[in-house]
Amino acid sequence: MGARIRMYEPNQVYEASIRTVDRAFLFAPNHHKSQPLIADSSPTSALDSRNNLIPEPSVVNIFGAAVGRALRRYPIAIHGFEGNINHLHICFSASEAQLDNIVPFFRSTLSLIARGVNRLLDREGPLFSSRTRTHPCIGDKQAENKLLYALTNAAKDNLVEHTSDSPFFTTYHHQTKGESLCFWYIDYDAYWTAGGRSKKTHRLKDYLRWTKWHCTPLPNHQSMTEPQRQTWFRQQVKALEEQFAKERRETGKTVIGVKSLRETDPRERPKSPKESGKEPLCHAEDKESEREFEEKWKDFRDAFIAASADYRSGVRDREFPLGSFKPPLLDIARASGS
């Protein structure tokens, strides 16, 4: 069966998730305890521009720099971007002018993450198991629920007791305390364009760049002040963590903890992986809203299929439904003499 046709609508909040190949623990934490932006194998002074030390990025920095670089070229609204040991959760939306940026943003971000993690672990091949599972959140409450689910995912999975303790990439401290999301990368393209190693006085360290980004408030949170939003996040996260703690007491489960997570081999995988559930069409607050969205999506799907057929048959100026993307064209070259 082919992949489901996606319908992107302006200012609609979506949640997306994607897993690593074979659910391997490729995002296991490796950052320096006093400096989360560099790997624990790098000296703490590696980010100092006055020396020639080239820092090794942590997984945390790889994620943050990838998002920042992609947003600079393909801006959309990121409401939350949360890492776990083998998967990601992203909440996002886009204005009408930004709809065409959604696909290239994800393509750029996931490519930069894959290349960075592969380089870090000295591995080759795909990092992610498939394309993202992306679903609209119908209603403000569903958007809040999915953002909180993403934010507290490490605690829900009993990896840490408190979200604030998560050693994975998280926007928690940004959302609750206003901490900056600022990350670094080496601009190798600029380095090689400027002459690379052919210049004796050329320092690779001079091409260390910084990228800074922020989370956009959910649509129904934009009327809040920043302190009000931070308080809301802290209260909601605390309530969920209390719920997770109660469930652990009732089931006898324990928290793995940061120390054990830092000792995890990135190439390990779950011994008893969970089966993925049936993928929903959307996240709706009630059955009626779900049915309404399903009907709208079916109309969109039919319009897209008709437009795609015309486009591939030669009607290049065929209009497509808003929020869809034209299919690729395959040009078949004829052999000489045919």
Secondary structure, DSSP 8 states (H G I E B T S, - for coil): ---------TT--EEEEEEBGGG--TT---EETTEEEEETTS-GGGG-TTS-----B-HHHHHHHHHHHHHHHS--EEEEEEE-SSEEEEEEE--GGGGGGHHHHHHHHHHHHHHHHHHHHT--S-SBSSS-EEEEEESHHHHHHHHHHHHTHHHHTTS-SSGGG--S--SHHHHHH---EEEEEE-HHHHHHTTGGGSTT--GGGGEEEEEE-----GGGTTS-HHHHHHHHHHHHHHHHHHHHHHHHHHT-----HHHHHT--TT---SS--------S-EESSHHHHHHHHHHHHHHHHHHHHHHHHHHTT-TT----TT------------TT-
